[in-house]
Every structure is written in structure tokens, then in C-alpha cells.
Amino acid sequence: MEKSKIWLSSPHMGDAEFKYVKEAFDTNWIAPVGPHIQQFELALSSITEYRAVAALSSGTAALHLSLILLGVKHGDEVICSSFTFIASANPILYQGATPIFVDSESDTWNMCPSMLRECVKDRLSKGKKPKAVVLVHLYGVPAKMKEIISICQEFDIPLIEDAAEGLGALYNGQPLGSFGNFGVFSFNGNKIITTSGGGALVSNDEKVIQQAKFLATQARDDAPHYQHSFLGYNYRLSNVSAAIGLGQLEVLDSRVEKRRANFNFYKKALDEYKNVLFLEEQKGSYSNRWLTTVLLEGIDKEILRQALEKDKIESRPLWKPMHMQPIFNQAPMYGGSVCEQLFEKGLCLPSGSNLSDDERDRVLNQIIKVLEK
Ligand SMILES: *Cc1c(COP(=O)(O)O)cnc(C)c1O
């Protein structure tokens, strides 16, 4: 029998999504306006400490709007985690600003607080105050919020939490995305829950979120004719997508539990292989384990990746740091050796919440085959 493909992280629908989508069809709200958008925003608000929410077309759009709302302009500097997906950094370029990248720390893989402090001090000494910090919670692992927030407060720099991979994860019991001036989520197809494509911007400031919605709707002024006084964007979420999202939020907790179970399965099963390292959870942190990642000591990650691929199993190297990307070769970087090593040694394993036990066993057996060689 032909073996089925095992994906890294594929969409996983629950029981209610189709019911909500059918409602949208039955009521003909097939548009970027409609009742499911409001319901989705309310539901998301209730799991992010009741912050104000703007549902948007992508996480990238949410990041872009957060920079605009913080007044980031041409020539400004914005600090960003180097170890991330490029969507964290691209919006800085959209605004004509310069990304200033900061290295990871080895115990969370997220932005290193002491390197951040060094970076801020150095930028200030060069005569420029960074306009914002884009902090990423990579792979659903919480960054060290206490330390990062205290630095942002000390130097009075706004904090944007890129929690695109972090929905459902907690830091000292508080949801990721609810700490910074802004929190950003993504509902792309590979994320912990999906709307097939979508995102959200959250903030404590209801007025600022109203402004985000205004900018996302081509900045249309309040007039019967079409009048525009500001540069706007078409960044709204479709009502059909929001209907999917409503169903997905109902199963978020069980998705997190399943992804955490995947992590525990791999970790336990590979415990005896001391050259395979897992990222431990910090005290007070509750990761959603969006993707299970491993660091390989003394084994070429590419050999394992290719062996898995031969068996129709998708795995993927960790994110290639931004300061190593050709497009950012001019950008200042603080530190770098930590995330360079992670990229060198790390692999993401199939982590979907819809992986069957048989599929997980298939992945495990292939990994062990390579390790025993
Ligand atoms: C997915 C992702 C984004 C962007 O989200 P989209 O909805 O795909 O635009 C931003 N940052 C990180 C860290 C991501 O993983």
C-alpha cells in the first residue's frame, strides 16, 4: 500500500467550523463584514485578558498596522528578534524603517534580554532611540516577559508581541499576546488553529484598535461618498474565515493539549539518545508546543531530514535567522552565535494536532533508524 504523507503541521478542523460557515452562507455574509467577525473578535478577546481585538487578513497585516499605529516611519529603527520567520521583520521594511536584530538566548531560543539591553544602549549612544521592539514567542515557547518588559519600560520603548506561533501558551498564567502594547496572532493554515488565512491585532487600548480597523478598511472617512484623508490598506478578515475561526477557538485547548502530547511522546521515546536535545519548559511557562523541535549533536540535520522525506515525512530546519538572510545583509545585529547554532543543528518534527498514533510511530521509527546507523 502507498504510504500517506505526514505533514509538519496541517489544518485540523473540529465539529463546529462547518456549521458556522454554513450559517455565513445561509445568511449570505460572504464578505469582509458580517456577524461572525464580531463573534470571532469577542471570542478571541475572552482568551486574551479581554483585550480589544481587530480581526485581520493575516498576522503580517497585524504587525504592519502595529508599526503604523506606533508612528514608525522612514528612517526609524525597530528592534526585532533575529531568530524568527521573515513576517516578523518585513513590515519594518514596509515602513521604510531599519530592523535592528537581536540574538536568542539558549534556554528559550527567544530574544536574549541582556543582549536587548546592550542593543538599546548602543543605539541610544549612536543618537537614535528605537521606535519599538518586535518580540517573537517562537514555536509557542514564551519569551522571558518579566525581563523584556522591564527593559522596555526602563527605556520607554513600546513592545509588540509577535505571538503568531504562541496562541494558547501562557507565561506565569497569563496568555501570550496580552503583555505588550500590541499582541499579534496568525491563523495561517500551518498555525495552531487556522482560518485558512488570517490574523489579529490586540491591545488594551480600544481606541487604537478602532484606528487599526479604520486603516484596514482603506482608511475610509465617515461620509456617504468615498472620502480618504489617510493612507489605508485592505487588511480585513473575511466573514467566512471568521466563521472557521469561531469553530477553531472552541477546540484551541484540546489542540494545545495534543501538541504538548506530541512533544512529550518524542521526548520520552528519544530519551536514551543523548545527542537529541529538546527545549525544556521554563518555570512559570506553558508552551503550546506548536512545533516540536530538536537539536542534533554530532548528526547532520540534513541527513535526518532527507531520510524522513524519503519516507514521505515532512520535517524542516529551524528558521534561518534574519541577520543571515540576503535581504537583511545591511541590518545591524547584536550577538548572533546562539541563533546561528540553533539553525545549524535544529529540526522541526511533524507536530500536527491531527497526527495519529501510527503516524507518530512511523516518524519515530525513521528517526531511530537514522540515529542507530
Ligand atoms: C506565521 C507567522 C507570522 C505571520 O503570519 P501570517 O498570518 O502568515 O501573515 C508572523 N510571525 C511569525 C513568527 C509567524 O510564525
The ligand as an SDF file (V2000), in Angstrom:
LIG
                    3D

 15 15  0  0  0  0  0  0  0  0999 V2000
    3.1630   32.8800   10.6950 C   0  0  0  0  0  0  0  0  0  0  0  0
    3.9540   33.9380   11.3480 C   0  0  0  0  0  0  0  0  0  0  0  0
    3.7180   35.3020   11.0930 C   0  0  0  0  0  0  0  0  0  0  0  0
    2.8320   35.8110   10.0110 C   0  0  0  0  0  0  0  0  0  0  0  0
    1.5630   35.3840    9.9610 O   0  0  0  0  0  0  0  0  0  0  0  0
    0.7650   35.3490    8.5610 P   0  0  0  0  0  0  0  0  0  0  0  0
   -0.6330   35.1840    9.0240 O   0  0  0  0  0  0  0  0  0  0  0  0
    1.2780   34.1770    7.7860 O   0  0  0  0  0  0  0  0  0  0  0  0
    0.9810   36.6510    7.8630 O   0  0  0  0  0  0  0  0  0  0  0  0
    4.4350   36.2280   11.8160 C   0  0  0  0  0  0  0  0  0  0  0  0
    5.3640   35.8690   12.7050 N   0  0  0  0  0  0  0  0  0  0  0  0
    5.6470   34.5810   12.9580 C   0  0  0  0  0  0  0  0  0  0  0  0
    6.6630   34.2650   13.9910 C   0  0  0  0  0  0  0  0  0  0  0  0
    4.9740   33.5700   12.2720 C   0  0  0  0  0  0  0  0  0  0  0  0
    5.2860   32.2920   12.5060 O   0  0  0  0  0  0  0  0  0  0  0  0
  1  2  1  0
  2  3  1  0
  2 14  2  0
  3  4  1  0
  3 10  2  0
  4  5  1  0
  5  6  1  0
  6  7  2  0
  6  8  1  0
  6  9  1  0
 10 11  1  0
 11 12  2  0
 12 13  1  0
 12 14  1  0
 14 15  1  0
M  END
$$$$
